[in-house]
Amino acid sequence: MFTIRLFHRLWLFILWLNMDPSLQQNAITCKLDLSPLQGTSYEPAFRNVFLPGETVTVTCGERFWISDPRKISVVTTCEENGAWSVRPVCQEVRCSNRREPNVYWWNVYWGQQISLGETVNYRCKEGYRSTDGTNQATCTRNGWSPDPLCQELVGCGTPPPLTDGDIKTTTKSQYRHNERVEYMCQNYYTMEGEPYRTCINGEWTGHVRCIEPCIVSEDDNRQHNITLKSSDNKYFAHDEIIEFRCIRGVPVGAVAMRQRCNSGVILLPSCH
């Protein structure tokens, strides 16, 4: 079938070459510009006149496109009206110089032409952030990358609870980006870190925890034959120093009479 079509087109072309010049001028043909424009090549390469039904493969250079910015090659057909099914000219890949609505600033001036691979710096409006975190956009065959340049910052839901602690104010179901809540620990518990968690783009950030106190009971003291040296308090905060003395006798063993509370744990000395 292909061979028949090929001979048919060749026969039409031979007829066209041998017809009367006056008729030849009125015959419908499609033409190409030779030499091709920059970034454009043709196959076949050395003809510029084609009859209806004949095709040409148009190939573009690396920085050009045809029919669609993502295409670098296309087959175009000479139609019965003498026009090409696809205009056989490659165009250079360019990106729009119009600033996106959520971009606050970028270093592109009005009318500037930005070509494939070029980069520009930009900043997002308040409440938005750069999609890839770089604040630099690159011109690609698909337009600007990242796409979109800016993403809206997301709020957070109810903040997470704090073990052995609580939030100082009434909680809400939704919080804005950059909004924070303040925590407090139960009595005698020691707070580690800042007392805040902050909503950052949909996630609560911030390290805070409540460290358990040490409890010194009278029963434990009696078993070790000791008592507190200068306090009647039974609760001691994390990292607080506690001093003991013997009720009677003298200290025995390796545990000193001066101890430090460590996350709810304290070593008790003994007297005998």
HELIX and SHEET records of a PDB file:
HELIX    1   1 PHE A    2  ASN A   18  1                                  17    
HELIX    2   2 PRO A   21  ASN A   26  1                                   6    
HELIX    3   3 GLU A  218  HIS A  224  1                                   7    
SHEET    1   A 2 CYS A  30  LYS A  31  0                                        
SHEET    2   A 2 VAL A  49  PHE A  50 -1                                        
SHEET    1   B 3 THR A  40  GLU A  43  0                                        
SHEET    2   B 3 THR A  55  CYS A  60 -1                                        
SHEET    3   B 3 SER A  73  THR A  77 -1                                        
SHEET    1   C 2 PHE A  64  TRP A  65  0                                        
SHEET    2   C 2 GLN A  91  GLU A  92 -1                                        
SHEET    1   D 2 ARG A  94  CYS A  95  0                                        
SHEET    2   D 2 ILE A 114  SER A 115 -1                                        
SHEET    1   E 4 VAL A 103  TRP A 106  0                                        
SHEET    2   E 4 THR A 119  CYS A 124 -1                                        
SHEET    3   E 4 GLN A 136  THR A 140 -1                                        
SHEET    4   E 4 GLY A 143  SER A 145 -1                                        
SHEET    1   F 2 TYR A 128  SER A 130  0                                        
SHEET    2   F 2 CYS A 150  GLU A 152 -1                                        
SHEET    1   G 4 GLY A 165  ILE A 167  0                                        
SHEET    2   G 4 ARG A 180  CYS A 185 -1                                        
SHEET    3   G 4 TYR A 196  ILE A 200 -1                                        
SHEET    4   G 4 GLU A 203  THR A 205 -1                                        
SHEET    1   H 2 THR A 190  GLU A 192  0                                        
SHEET    2   H 2 ARG A 209  ILE A 211 -1                                        
SHEET    1   I 2 CYS A 214  ILE A 215  0                                        
SHEET    2   I 2 TYR A 235  PHE A 236 -1                                        
SHEET    1   J 3 ILE A 226  LEU A 228  0                                        
SHEET    2   J 3 ILE A 241  CYS A 246 -1                                        
SHEET    3   J 3 ARG A 258  ARG A 260 -1                                        
SHEET    1   K 2 PRO A 251  VAL A 252  0                                        
SHEET    2   K 2 SER A 270  CYS A 271 -1                                        
END                                                                             
